[in-house]
Amino acid sequence: MKKEVLFITQAGAIAALYVVLTFIANSLGLASGDVQIRFSEALTILPFFTPAAIPGLFIGCFLSNILCQCIIWDIIFGSLATLLGALGTYLIRKKAPEWCACIPPILANMLIIPFVLVYAYGVPGLASVLGVEIKGIPVLICMLTVGIGEVISCGILGTMLLKVLKKYRRQLFPEA
């Protein structure tokens, strides 16, 4: 019973943190668009420490996307991208160097979110803005821009967070 309570508490706290950090980024105009720098995406390294982060991140992203008034395709596929990234981080945590914890979320978002931006939101991508009409380029450009945002959010901020949390691992993520 104690282990389940700890799991639910950690997942809930992570979901709440994700929502708050997304709202901060959203208030600064950084949470959506071609280049997304969601501070909350730094939390995607948390499955490195606890499996409770997987549902916590998924629920946090799902709620954030609803509360930020995203369209249904973004709510569904954006949340799934975060879920896949979290699962990937959890699965590689014991086999890969710790700096690799940020790679699954970066890749999941780079591969999924551009399609949402182009096909659900109609984001033209840099090619259309420049007047170049080449089939497939908007998705590729969005992969690049989303990737840049994810490298900042997950790669840089997430890795910094991982290093800080590693020092307090036993206190923050006790095994019940």
VMD Tcl script that builds the backbone (N, CA, C; Angstrom):
set m [mol new atoms 528]
animate dup $m
set s [atomselect $m all]
$s set {name element resname resid chain x y z} {
  {N N MET 1 A 0.824 -1.194 0.000}
  {CA C MET 1 A 0.000 0.000 0.000}
  {C C MET 1 A 0.873 1.265 0.000}
  {N N LYS 2 A 1.931 1.264 0.823}
  {CA C LYS 2 A 2.794 2.441 0.921}
  {C C LYS 2 A 3.455 2.767 -0.421}
  {N N LYS 3 A 3.850 1.738 -1.163}
  {CA C LYS 3 A 4.502 1.922 -2.451}
  {C C LYS 3 A 3.547 2.553 -3.472}
  {N N GLU 4 A 2.277 2.119 -3.465}
  {CA C GLU 4 A 1.286 2.665 -4.386}
  {C C GLU 4 A 0.995 4.131 -4.082}
  {N N VAL 5 A 0.931 4.473 -2.803}
  {CA C VAL 5 A 0.679 5.857 -2.401}
  {C C VAL 5 A 1.838 6.751 -2.848}
  {N N LEU 6 A 3.049 6.270 -2.668}
  {CA C LEU 6 A 4.225 7.021 -3.100}
  {C C LEU 6 A 4.193 7.232 -4.619}
  {N N PHE 7 A 3.863 6.180 -5.359}
  {CA C PHE 7 A 3.798 6.253 -6.815}
  {C C PHE 7 A 2.767 7.292 -7.254}
  {N N ILE 8 A 1.566 7.229 -6.696}
  {CA C ILE 8 A 0.489 8.167 -7.060}
  {C C ILE 8 A 0.856 9.594 -6.664}
  {N N THR 9 A 1.459 9.762 -5.507}
  {CA C THR 9 A 1.867 11.093 -5.040}
  {C C THR 9 A 2.928 11.687 -5.958}
  {N N GLN 10 A 3.938 10.889 -6.305}
  {CA C GLN 10 A 4.979 11.377 -7.206}
  {C C GLN 10 A 4.402 11.717 -8.583}
  {N N ALA 11 A 3.559 10.842 -9.119}
  {CA C ALA 11 A 2.957 11.084 -10.433}
  {C C ALA 11 A 2.121 12.361 -10.408}
  {N N GLY 12 A 1.338 12.559 -9.348}
  {CA C GLY 12 A 0.513 13.764 -9.230}
  {C C GLY 12 A 1.347 15.028 -9.115}
  {N N ALA 13 A 2.410 14.962 -8.338}
  {CA C ALA 13 A 3.282 16.129 -8.172}
  {C C ALA 13 A 3.973 16.472 -9.494}
  {N N ILE 14 A 4.403 15.464 -10.227}
  {CA C ILE 14 A 5.058 15.695 -11.520}
  {C C ILE 14 A 4.067 16.281 -12.519}
  {N N ALA 15 A 2.837 15.757 -12.542}
  {CA C ALA 15 A 1.804 16.295 -13.438}
  {C C ALA 15 A 1.531 17.761 -13.113}
  {N N ALA 16 A 1.416 18.078 -11.832}
  {CA C ALA 16 A 1.154 19.464 -11.417}
  {C C ALA 16 A 2.313 20.383 -11.804}
  {N N LEU 17 A 3.535 19.930 -11.582}
  {CA C LEU 17 A 4.715 20.721 -11.978}
  {C C LEU 17 A 4.743 20.951 -13.482}
  {N N TYR 18 A 4.402 19.932 -14.249}
  {CA C TYR 18 A 4.378 20.053 -15.701}
  {C C TYR 18 A 3.391 21.143 -16.121}
  {N N VAL 19 A 2.208 21.121 -15.535}
  {CA C VAL 19 A 1.183 22.110 -15.876}
  {C C VAL 19 A 1.651 23.523 -15.515}
  {N N VAL 20 A 2.182 23.694 -14.324}
  {CA C VAL 20 A 2.636 25.020 -13.886}
  {C C VAL 20 A 3.752 25.541 -14.789}
  {N N LEU 21 A 4.732 24.698 -15.083}
  {CA C LEU 21 A 5.842 25.126 -15.933}
  {C C LEU 21 A 5.390 25.420 -17.368}
  {N N THR 22 A 4.409 24.675 -17.855}
  {CA C THR 22 A 3.871 24.955 -19.189}
  {C C THR 22 A 3.159 26.301 -19.192}
  {N N PHE 23 A 2.417 26.579 -18.128}
  {CA C PHE 23 A 1.717 27.868 -18.053}
  {C C PHE 23 A 2.692 29.034 -18.001}
  {N N ILE 24 A 3.810 28.855 -17.328}
  {CA C ILE 24 A 4.830 29.912 -17.296}
  {C C ILE 24 A 5.378 30.137 -18.707}
  {N N ALA 25 A 5.726 29.053 -19.396}
  {CA C ALA 25 A 6.231 29.171 -20.771}
  {C C ALA 25 A 5.158 29.765 -21.688}
  {N N ASN 26 A 3.912 29.358 -21.495}
  {CA C ASN 26 A 2.816 29.862 -22.318}
  {C C ASN 26 A 2.602 31.364 -22.105}
  {N N SER 27 A 2.739 31.811 -20.867}
  {CA C SER 27 A 2.574 33.244 -20.594}
  {C C SER 27 A 3.675 34.080 -21.252}
  {N N LEU 28 A 4.802 33.444 -21.548}
  {CA C LEU 28 A 5.907 34.107 -22.243}
  {C C LEU 28 A 5.857 33.869 -23.753}
  {N N GLY 29 A 4.814 33.164 -24.210}
  {CA C GLY 29 A 4.662 32.883 -25.635}
  {C C GLY 29 A 5.601 31.803 -26.155}
  {N N LEU 30 A 6.073 30.928 -25.272}
  {CA C LEU 30 A 7.058 29.922 -25.669}
  {C C LEU 30 A 6.512 28.497 -25.742}
  {N N ALA 31 A 5.284 28.274 -25.295}
  {CA C ALA 31 A 4.776 26.903 -25.154}
  {C C ALA 31 A 4.210 26.297 -26.426}
  {N N SER 32 A 3.973 27.103 -27.446}
  {CA C SER 32 A 3.417 26.551 -28.684}
  {C C SER 32 A 3.990 27.308 -29.874}
  {N N GLY 33 A 3.740 26.756 -31.062}
  {CA C GLY 33 A 4.263 27.376 -32.275}
  {C C GLY 33 A 5.377 26.550 -32.875}
  {N N ASP 34 A 6.057 27.115 -33.864}
  {CA C ASP 34 A 7.125 26.401 -34.568}
  {C C ASP 34 A 8.268 26.000 -33.636}
  {N N VAL 35 A 8.714 26.948 -32.835}
  {CA C VAL 35 A 9.765 26.671 -31.856}
  {C C VAL 35 A 9.110 26.719 -30.491}
  {N N GLN 36 A 9.057 25.570 -29.833}
  {CA C GLN 36 A 8.417 25.466 -28.527}
  {C C GLN 36 A 9.477 25.234 -27.469}
  {N N ILE 37 A 9.540 26.151 -26.532}
  {CA C ILE 37 A 10.465 25.969 -25.417}
  {C C ILE 37 A 9.616 25.873 -24.150}
  {N N ARG 38 A 9.117 24.671 -23.944}
  {CA C ARG 38 A 8.321 24.397 -22.747}
  {C C ARG 38 A 9.293 24.019 -21.630}
  {N N PHE 39 A 9.321 24.840 -20.597}
  {CA C PHE 39 A 10.195 24.534 -19.460}
  {C C PHE 39 A 9.822 23.172 -18.867}
  {N N SER 40 A 8.543 22.829 -18.982}
  {CA C SER 40 A 8.041 21.569 -18.446}
  {C C SER 40 A 8.687 20.356 -19.116}
  {N N GLU 41 A 9.154 20.507 -20.336}
  {CA C GLU 41 A 9.792 19.386 -21.030}
  {C C GLU 41 A 11.115 18.988 -20.375}
  {N N ALA 42 A 11.683 19.851 -19.555}
  {CA C ALA 42 A 12.886 19.474 -18.802}
  {C C ALA 42 A 12.571 18.314 -17.857}
  {N N LEU 43 A 11.302 18.219 -17.443}
  {CA C LEU 43 A 10.890 17.152 -16.529}
  {C C LEU 43 A 10.893 15.771 -17.179}
  {N N THR 44 A 11.024 15.732 -18.496}
  {CA C THR 44 A 10.984 14.431 -19.180}
  {C C THR 44 A 12.191 13.558 -18.861}
  {N N ILE 45 A 13.141 14.070 -18.114}
  {CA C ILE 45 A 14.261 13.241 -17.660}
  {C C ILE 45 A 13.894 12.489 -16.371}
  {N N LEU 46 A 12.762 12.840 -15.752}
  {CA C LEU 46 A 12.397 12.234 -14.470}
  {C C LEU 46 A 12.191 10.716 -14.505}
  {N N PRO 47 A 11.785 10.112 -15.630}
  {CA C PRO 47 A 11.728 8.644 -15.629}
  {C C PRO 47 A 13.087 7.988 -15.392}
  {N N PHE 48 A 14.158 8.738 -15.508}
  {CA C PHE 48 A 15.487 8.262 -15.152}
  {C C PHE 48 A 15.517 7.883 -13.661}
  {N N PHE 49 A 14.690 8.572 -12.860}
  {CA C PHE 49 A 14.668 8.367 -11.416}
  {C C PHE 49 A 13.503 7.521 -10.919}
  {N N THR 50 A 12.330 7.679 -11.549}
  {CA C THR 50 A 11.140 6.996 -11.050}
  {C C THR 50 A 10.161 6.683 -12.177}
  {N N PRO 51 A 9.571 5.482 -12.136}
  {CA C PRO 51 A 8.558 5.150 -13.140}
  {C C PRO 51 A 7.283 5.976 -12.969}
  {N N ALA 52 A 7.088 6.562 -11.802}
  {CA C ALA 52 A 5.907 7.406 -11.559}
  {C C ALA 52 A 5.900 8.625 -12.474}
  {N N ALA 53 A 7.056 8.972 -12.999}
  {CA C ALA 53 A 7.136 10.124 -13.903}
  {C C ALA 53 A 6.417 9.850 -15.224}
  {N N ILE 54 A 6.307 8.603 -15.613}
  {CA C ILE 54 A 5.688 8.287 -16.907}
  {C C ILE 54 A 4.223 8.732 -16.933}
  {N N PRO 55 A 3.366 8.261 -16.031}
  {CA C PRO 55 A 1.987 8.768 -16.054}
  {C C PRO 55 A 1.907 10.240 -15.655}
  {N N GLY 56 A 2.805 10.669 -14.776}
  {CA C GLY 56 A 2.803 12.077 -14.354}
  {C C GLY 56 A 3.042 13.022 -15.519}
  {N N LEU 57 A 4.021 12.707 -16.354}
  {CA C LEU 57 A 4.323 13.545 -17.518}
  {C C LEU 57 A 3.190 13.489 -18.543}
  {N N PHE 58 A 2.656 12.293 -18.766}
  {CA C PHE 58 A 1.555 12.149 -19.726}
  {C C PHE 58 A 0.339 12.959 -19.286}
  {N N ILE 59 A -0.066 12.808 -18.039}
  {CA C ILE 59 A -1.233 13.539 -17.522}
  {C C ILE 59 A -0.952 15.035 -17.498}
  {N N GLY 60 A 0.255 15.416 -17.098}
  {CA C GLY 60 A 0.615 16.834 -17.076}
  {C C GLY 60 A 0.555 17.461 -18.453}
  {N N CYS 61 A 1.073 16.771 -19.459}
  {CA C CYS 61 A 1.036 17.280 -20.829}
  {C C CYS 61 A -0.395 17.325 -21.340}
  {N N PHE 62 A -1.152 16.275 -21.072}
  {CA C PHE 62 A -2.550 16.210 -21.492}
  {C C PHE 62 A -3.345 17.386 -20.915}
  {N N LEU 63 A -3.215 17.605 -19.606}
  {CA C LEU 63 A -3.926 18.719 -18.958}
  {C C LEU 63 A -3.432 20.077 -19.467}
  {N N SER 64 A -2.130 20.200 -19.643}
  {CA C SER 64 A -1.566 21.460 -20.149}
  {C C SER 64 A -2.125 21.790 -21.523}
  {N N ASN 65 A -2.174 20.797 -22.391}
  {CA C ASN 65 A -2.674 21.025 -23.739}
  {C C ASN 65 A -4.160 21.386 -23.739}
  {N N ILE 66 A -4.917 20.788 -22.842}
  {CA C ILE 66 A -6.333 21.161 -22.720}
  {C C ILE 66 A -6.451 22.587 -22.190}
  {N N LEU 67 A -5.740 22.882 -21.126}
  {CA C LEU 67 A -5.842 24.198 -20.476}
  {C C LEU 67 A -5.270 25.325 -21.333}
  {N N CYS 68 A -4.325 24.996 -22.208}
  {CA C CYS 68 A -3.775 26.005 -23.130}
  {C C CYS 68 A -4.613 26.099 -24.410}
  {N N GLN 69 A -5.745 25.412 -24.409}
  {CA C GLN 69 A -6.720 25.439 -25.505}
  {C C GLN 69 A -6.140 24.961 -26.835}
  {N N CYS 70 A -5.357 23.908 -26.771}
  {CA C CYS 70 A -4.845 23.288 -27.990}
  {C C CYS 70 A -5.987 22.532 -28.671}
  {N N ILE 71 A -5.835 22.277 -29.954}
  {CA C ILE 71 A -6.857 21.505 -30.655}
  {C C ILE 71 A -6.709 20.030 -30.292}
  {N N ILE 72 A -7.738 19.255 -30.571}
  {CA C ILE 72 A -7.799 17.861 -30.131}
  {C C ILE 72 A -6.610 17.030 -30.615}
  {N N TRP 73 A -6.142 17.264 -31.845}
  {CA C TRP 73 A -5.021 16.488 -32.374}
  {C C TRP 73 A -3.739 16.767 -31.599}
  {N N ASP 74 A -3.575 17.996 -31.145}
  {CA C ASP 74 A -2.407 18.357 -30.335}
  {C C ASP 74 A -2.533 17.748 -28.939}
  {N N ILE 75 A -3.741 17.779 -28.403}
  {CA C ILE 75 A -3.970 17.185 -27.085}
  {C C ILE 75 A -3.611 15.702 -27.121}
  {N N ILE 76 A -4.074 15.014 -28.160}
  {CA C ILE 76 A -3.833 13.574 -28.263}
  {C C ILE 76 A -2.371 13.268 -28.610}
  {N N PHE 77 A -1.914 13.795 -29.747}
  {CA C PHE 77 A -0.583 13.412 -30.230}
  {C C PHE 77 A 0.554 14.085 -29.466}
  {N N GLY 78 A 0.332 15.292 -28.960}
  {CA C GLY 78 A 1.347 15.932 -28.121}
  {C C GLY 78 A 1.554 15.160 -26.830}
  {N N SER 79 A 0.442 14.716 -26.248}
  {CA C SER 79 A 0.523 13.916 -25.015}
  {C C SER 79 A 1.170 12.559 -25.283}
  {N N LEU 80 A 0.840 11.963 -26.421}
  {CA C LEU 80 A 1.459 10.681 -26.776}
  {C C LEU 80 A 2.960 10.824 -27.022}
  {N N ALA 81 A 3.367 11.945 -27.620}
  {CA C ALA 81 A 4.803 12.184 -27.823}
  {C C ALA 81 A 5.522 12.252 -26.485}
  {N N THR 82 A 4.920 12.940 -25.525}
  {CA C THR 82 A 5.524 13.033 -24.191}
  {C C THR 82 A 5.546 11.660 -23.524}
  {N N LEU 83 A 4.474 10.896 -23.679}
  {CA C LEU 83 A 4.416 9.550 -23.110}
  {C C LEU 83 A 5.501 8.650 -23.713}
  {N N LEU 84 A 5.639 8.673 -25.020}
  {CA C LEU 84 A 6.665 7.851 -25.678}
  {C C LEU 84 A 8.074 8.268 -25.257}
  {N N GLY 85 A 8.294 9.580 -25.155}
  {CA C GLY 85 A 9.595 10.066 -24.701}
  {C C GLY 85 A 9.898 9.619 -23.280}
  {N N ALA 86 A 8.899 9.685 -22.414}
  {CA C ALA 86 A 9.069 9.267 -21.018}
  {C C ALA 86 A 9.346 7.764 -20.934}
  {N N LEU 87 A 8.609 6.981 -21.702}
  {CA C LEU 87 A 8.850 5.533 -21.727}
  {C C LEU 87 A 10.261 5.226 -22.224}
  {N N GLY 88 A 10.677 5.931 -23.260}
  {CA C GLY 88 A 12.025 5.731 -23.790}
  {C C GLY 88 A 13.096 6.035 -22.762}
  {N N THR 89 A 12.932 7.141 -22.055}
  {CA C THR 89 A 13.901 7.502 -21.012}
  {C C THR 89 A 13.938 6.436 -19.928}
  {N N TYR 90 A 12.774 5.951 -19.526}
  {CA C TYR 90 A 12.714 4.916 -18.498}
  {C C TYR 90 A 13.411 3.637 -18.972}
  {N N LEU 91 A 13.191 3.279 -20.220}
  {CA C LEU 91 A 13.756 2.027 -20.734}
  {C C LEU 91 A 15.275 2.066 -20.892}
  {N N ILE 92 A 15.843 3.232 -21.156}
  {CA C ILE 92 A 17.303 3.295 -21.353}
  {C C ILE 92 A 18.067 3.682 -20.091}
  {N N ARG 93 A 17.371 3.988 -19.007}
  {CA C ARG 93 A 18.003 4.563 -17.807}
  {C C ARG 93 A 19.154 3.740 -17.239}
  {N N LYS 94 A 19.106 2.418 -17.348}
  {CA C LYS 94 A 20.161 1.585 -16.763}
  {C C LYS 94 A 21.223 1.164 -17.777}
  {N N LYS 95 A 20.932 1.348 -19.059}
  {CA C LYS 95 A 21.824 0.843 -20.103}
  {C C LYS 95 A 22.665 1.923 -20.771}
  {N N ALA 96 A 22.202 3.170 -20.691}
  {CA C ALA 96 A 22.868 4.259 -21.413}
  {C C ALA 96 A 23.439 5.262 -20.417}
  {N N PRO 97 A 24.397 6.064 -20.854}
  {CA C PRO 97 A 24.911 7.129 -19.980}
  {C C PRO 97 A 23.775 8.100 -19.622}
  {N N GLU 98 A 23.881 8.734 -18.480}
  {CA C GLU 98 A 22.792 9.595 -18.009}
  {C C GLU 98 A 22.467 10.739 -18.958}
  {N N TRP 99 A 23.428 11.237 -19.703}
  {CA C TRP 99 A 23.142 12.337 -20.631}
  {C C TRP 99 A 22.185 11.905 -21.738}
  {N N CYS 100 A 22.036 10.602 -21.938}
  {CA C CYS 100 A 21.109 10.086 -22.963}
  {C C CYS 100 A 19.645 10.144 -22.513}
  {N N ALA 101 A 19.399 10.470 -21.260}
  {CA C ALA 101 A 18.017 10.519 -20.751}
  {C C ALA 101 A 17.152 11.495 -21.534}
  {N N CYS 102 A 17.749 12.506 -22.113}
  {CA C CYS 102 A 16.983 13.518 -22.852}
  {C C CYS 102 A 16.722 13.133 -24.302}
  {N N ILE 103 A 17.382 12.119 -24.811}
  {CA C ILE 103 A 17.260 11.783 -26.235}
  {C C ILE 103 A 15.872 11.251 -26.624}
  {N N PRO 104 A 15.275 10.297 -25.882}
  {CA C PRO 104 A 13.940 9.825 -26.290}
  {C C PRO 104 A 12.873 10.927 -26.370}
  {N N PRO 105 A 12.787 11.850 -25.393}
  {CA C PRO 105 A 11.781 12.911 -25.532}
  {C C PRO 105 A 12.059 13.846 -26.720}
  {N N ILE 106 A 13.327 14.131 -26.959}
  {CA C ILE 106 A 13.675 14.991 -28.100}
  {C C ILE 106 A 13.227 14.319 -29.395}
  {N N LEU 107 A 13.570 13.052 -29.565}
  {CA C LEU 107 A 13.217 12.333 -30.785}
  {C C LEU 107 A 11.703 12.166 -30.946}
  {N N ALA 108 A 11.021 11.801 -29.860}
  {CA C ALA 108 A 9.563 11.607 -29.931}
  {C C ALA 108 A 8.866 12.894 -30.371}
  {N N ASN 109 A 9.270 14.009 -29.790}
  {CA C ASN 109 A 8.650 15.281 -30.158}
  {C C ASN 109 A 9.037 15.718 -31.563}
  {N N MET 110 A 10.281 15.509 -31.955}
  {CA C MET 110 A 10.725 15.879 -33.310}
  {C C MET 110 A 9.997 15.086 -34.383}
  {N N LEU 111 A 9.635 13.850 -34.071}
  {CA C LEU 111 A 8.996 12.995 -35.069}
  {C C LEU 111 A 7.472 13.130 -35.100}
  {N N ILE 112 A 6.852 13.562 -34.018}
  {CA C ILE 112 A 5.386 13.618 -33.941}
  {C C ILE 112 A 4.838 15.036 -34.077}
  {N N ILE 113 A 5.371 15.973 -33.316}
  {CA C ILE 113 A 4.807 17.329 -33.242}
  {C C ILE 113 A 4.810 18.072 -34.580}
  {N N PRO 114 A 5.826 17.941 -35.439}
  {CA C PRO 114 A 5.775 18.649 -36.724}
  {C C PRO 114 A 4.540 18.306 -37.565}
  {N N PHE 115 A 4.117 17.052 -37.525}
  {CA C PHE 115 A 2.922 16.664 -38.274}
  {C C PHE 115 A 1.676 17.333 -37.701}
  {N N VAL 116 A 1.635 17.467 -36.378}
  {CA C VAL 116 A 0.519 18.179 -35.734}
  {C C VAL 116 A 0.540 19.643 -36.148}
  {N N LEU 117 A 1.708 20.259 -36.117}
  {CA C LEU 117 A 1.820 21.671 -36.479}
  {C C LEU 117 A 1.399 21.924 -37.927}
  {N N VAL 118 A 1.867 21.084 -38.837}
  {CA C VAL 118 A 1.600 21.298 -40.261}
  {C C VAL 118 A 0.181 20.888 -40.641}
  {N N TYR 119 A -0.239 19.693 -40.232}
  {CA C TYR 119 A -1.519 19.178 -40.714}
  {C C TYR 119 A -2.713 19.552 -39.839}
  {N N ALA 120 A -2.515 19.747 -38.548}
  {CA C ALA 120 A -3.643 20.114 -37.679}
  {C C ALA 120 A -3.774 21.636 -37.539}
  {N N TYR 121 A -2.635 22.322 -37.403}
  {CA C TYR 121 A -2.674 23.772 -37.231}
  {C C TYR 121 A -2.452 24.531 -38.539}
  {N N GLY 122 A -1.936 23.847 -39.547}
  {CA C GLY 122 A -1.682 24.518 -40.814}
  {C C GLY 122 A -0.474 25.429 -40.789}
  {N N VAL 123 A 0.474 25.158 -39.879}
  {CA C VAL 123 A 1.703 25.950 -39.824}
  {C C VAL 123 A 2.435 25.753 -41.148}
  {N N PRO 124 A 2.712 26.843 -41.862}
  {CA C PRO 124 A 3.293 26.697 -43.195}
  {C C PRO 124 A 4.748 26.263 -43.209}
  {N N GLY 125 A 5.465 26.497 -42.160}
  {CA C GLY 125 A 6.890 26.175 -42.166}
  {C C GLY 125 A 7.668 27.254 -42.909}
  {N N LEU 126 A 8.949 27.258 -42.744}
  {CA C LEU 126 A 9.814 28.283 -43.304}
  {C C LEU 126 A 9.777 28.313 -44.828}
  {N N ALA 127 A 9.627 27.155 -45.477}
  {CA C ALA 127 A 9.637 27.110 -46.946}
  {C C ALA 127 A 8.505 27.946 -47.530}
  {N N SER 128 A 7.295 27.815 -46.964}
  {CA C SER 128 A 6.161 28.585 -47.482}
  {C C SER 128 A 6.319 30.070 -47.185}
  {N N VAL 129 A 6.880 30.391 -46.045}
  {CA C VAL 129 A 7.103 31.794 -45.688}
  {C C VAL 129 A 8.054 32.439 -46.692}
  {N N LEU 130 A 9.041 31.681 -47.145}
  {CA C LEU 130 A 10.008 32.194 -48.119}
  {C C LEU 130 A 9.485 32.135 -49.553}
  {N N GLY 131 A 8.276 31.575 -49.736}
  {CA C GLY 131 A 7.691 31.488 -51.067}
  {C C GLY 131 A 8.129 30.264 -51.848}
  {N N VAL 132 A 8.743 29.324 -51.182}
  {CA C VAL 132 A 9.189 28.098 -51.834}
  {C C VAL 132 A 8.139 27.020 -51.570}
  {N N GLU 133 A 7.589 26.448 -52.613}
  {CA C GLU 133 A 6.575 25.409 -52.456}
  {C C GLU 133 A 7.172 24.050 -52.821}
  {N N ILE 134 A 7.761 23.390 -51.865}
  {CA C ILE 134 A 8.341 22.074 -52.090}
  {C C ILE 134 A 7.638 21.108 -51.145}
  {N N LYS 135 A 7.029 20.090 -51.718}
  {CA C LYS 135 A 6.272 19.124 -50.931}
  {C C LYS 135 A 7.154 18.496 -49.841}
  {N N GLY 136 A 6.641 18.451 -48.617}
  {CA C GLY 136 A 7.340 17.820 -47.511}
  {C C GLY 136 A 8.255 18.748 -46.728}
  {N N ILE 137 A 8.629 19.869 -47.296}
  {CA C ILE 137 A 9.553 20.780 -46.621}
  {C C ILE 137 A 8.956 21.360 -45.335}
  {N N PRO 138 A 7.679 21.754 -45.289}
  {CA C PRO 138 A 7.161 22.292 -44.024}
  {C C PRO 138 A 7.350 21.328 -42.851}
  {N N VAL 139 A 7.116 20.035 -43.060}
  {CA C VAL 139 A 7.292 19.061 -41.987}
  {C C VAL 139 A 8.766 18.974 -41.601}
  {N N LEU 140 A 9.650 18.943 -42.575}
  {CA C LEU 140 A 11.085 18.858 -42.276}
  {C C LEU 140 A 11.578 20.099 -41.533}
  {N N ILE 141 A 11.109 21.270 -41.962}
  {CA C ILE 141 A 11.495 22.504 -41.278}
  {C C ILE 141 A 10.944 22.506 -39.851}
  {N N CYS 142 A 9.694 22.048 -39.684}
  {CA C CYS 142 A 9.122 21.975 -38.330}
  {C C CYS 142 A 9.868 20.963 -37.472}
  {N N MET 143 A 10.370 19.882 -38.082}
  {CA C MET 143 A 11.191 18.929 -37.320}
  {C C MET 143 A 12.434 19.625 -36.773}
  {N N LEU 144 A 13.022 20.467 -37.608}
  {CA C LEU 144 A 14.199 21.214 -37.187}
  {C C LEU 144 A 13.856 22.203 -36.073}
  {N N THR 145 A 12.777 22.967 -36.256}
  {CA C THR 145 A 12.437 23.986 -35.250}
  {C C THR 145 A 11.963 23.361 -33.945}
  {N N VAL 146 A 11.166 22.294 -34.044}
  {CA C VAL 146 A 10.738 21.597 -32.828}
  {C C VAL 146 A 11.957 20.973 -32.156}
  {N N GLY 147 A 12.852 20.421 -32.950}
  {CA C GLY 147 A 14.074 19.841 -32.408}
  {C C GLY 147 A 14.919 20.854 -31.658}
  {N N ILE 148 A 15.012 22.056 -32.190}
  {CA C ILE 148 A 15.769 23.121 -31.510}
  {C C ILE 148 A 15.150 23.415 -30.147}
  {N N GLY 149 A 13.822 23.563 -30.123}
  {CA C GLY 149 A 13.128 23.824 -28.859}
  {C C GLY 149 A 13.303 22.693 -27.871}
  {N N GLU 150 A 13.255 21.457 -28.350}
  {CA C GLU 150 A 13.416 20.295 -27.475}
  {C C GLU 150 A 14.846 20.165 -26.962}
  {N N VAL 151 A 15.812 20.495 -27.794}
  {CA C VAL 151 A 17.208 20.458 -27.330}
  {C C VAL 151 A 17.402 21.464 -26.204}
  {N N ILE 152 A 16.784 22.632 -26.338}
  {CA C ILE 152 A 16.879 23.631 -25.267}
  {C C ILE 152 A 16.152 23.134 -24.016}
  {N N SER 153 A 14.888 22.691 -24.191}
  {CA C SER 153 A 14.066 22.285 -23.049}
  {C C SER 153 A 14.551 20.994 -22.397}
  {N N CYS 154 A 14.681 19.948 -23.198}
  {CA C CYS 154 A 15.061 18.631 -22.661}
  {C C CYS 154 A 16.568 18.475 -22.544}
  {N N GLY 155 A 17.251 18.819 -23.635}
  {CA C GLY 155 A 18.685 18.585 -23.673}
  {C C GLY 155 A 19.465 19.428 -22.688}
  {N N ILE 156 A 19.244 20.717 -22.716}
  {CA C ILE 156 A 20.021 21.615 -21.847}
  {C C ILE 156 A 19.399 21.709 -20.459}
  {N N LEU 157 A 18.131 22.177 -20.395}
  {CA C LEU 157 A 17.489 22.338 -19.081}
  {C C LEU 157 A 17.281 20.987 -18.390}
  {N N GLY 158 A 16.882 19.970 -19.161}
  {CA C GLY 158 A 16.658 18.647 -18.587}
  {C C GLY 158 A 17.932 18.025 -18.033}
  {N N THR 159 A 19.021 18.160 -18.771}
  {CA C THR 159 A 20.297 17.607 -18.296}
  {C C THR 159 A 20.787 18.346 -17.053}
  {N N MET 160 A 20.591 19.661 -17.019}
  {CA C MET 160 A 20.951 20.420 -15.813}
  {C C MET 160 A 20.107 19.951 -14.628}
  {N N LEU 161 A 18.806 19.748 -14.863}
  {CA C LEU 161 A 17.913 19.265 -13.804}
  {C C LEU 161 A 18.336 17.877 -13.335}
  {N N LEU 162 A 18.686 17.011 -14.253}
  {CA C LEU 162 A 19.121 15.661 -13.901}
  {C C LEU 162 A 20.342 15.707 -12.980}
  {N N LYS 163 A 21.300 16.551 -13.314}
  {CA C LYS 163 A 22.517 16.645 -12.500}
  {C C LYS 163 A 22.208 17.136 -11.077}
  {N N VAL 164 A 21.297 18.100 -10.963}
  {CA C VAL 164 A 20.920 18.617 -9.632}
  {C C VAL 164 A 20.155 17.549 -8.852}
  {N N LEU 165 A 19.172 16.911 -9.503}
  {CA C LEU 165 A 18.346 15.923 -8.816}
  {C C LEU 165 A 19.123 14.675 -8.433}
  {N N LYS 166 A 20.156 14.365 -9.177}
  {CA C LYS 166 A 20.967 13.182 -8.882}
  {C C LYS 166 A 21.571 13.267 -7.481}
  {N N LYS 167 A 21.918 14.470 -7.058}
  {CA C LYS 167 A 22.494 14.667 -5.720}
  {C C LYS 167 A 21.479 14.367 -4.618}
  {N N TYR 168 A 20.182 14.559 -4.924}
  {CA C TYR 168 A 19.123 14.395 -3.926}
  {C C TYR 168 A 18.209 13.218 -4.251}
  {N N ARG 169 A 18.705 12.311 -5.057}
  {CA C ARG 169 A 17.918 11.176 -5.543}
  {C C ARG 169 A 17.229 10.403 -4.416}
  {N N ARG 170 A 17.932 10.045 -3.392}
  {CA C ARG 170 A 17.379 9.237 -2.307}
  {C C ARG 170 A 16.276 9.954 -1.530}
  {N N GLN 171 A 16.418 11.263 -1.351}
  {CA C GLN 171 A 15.394 12.025 -0.623}
  {C C GLN 171 A 14.148 12.254 -1.484}
  {N N LEU 172 A 14.349 12.551 -2.759}
  {CA C LEU 172 A 13.224 12.882 -3.637}
  {C C LEU 172 A 12.507 11.673 -4.200}
  {N N PHE 173 A 13.256 10.613 -4.440}
  {CA C PHE 173 A 12.682 9.434 -5.078}
  {C C PHE 173 A 12.988 8.178 -4.263}
  {N N PRO 174 A 12.500 8.148 -3.025}
  {CA C PRO 174 A 12.773 6.982 -2.184}
  {C C PRO 174 A 12.016 5.761 -2.702}
  {N N GLU 175 A 12.588 4.627 -2.473}
  {CA C GLU 175 A 11.883 3.388 -2.819}
  {C C GLU 175 A 11.144 2.926 -1.593}
  {N N ALA 176 A 9.832 2.908 -1.700}
  {CA C ALA 176 A 8.994 2.539 -0.535}
  {C C ALA 176 A 9.061 1.058 -0.256}
}
mol reanalyze $m
mol bondsrecalc $m
mol representation Tube
mol addrep $m
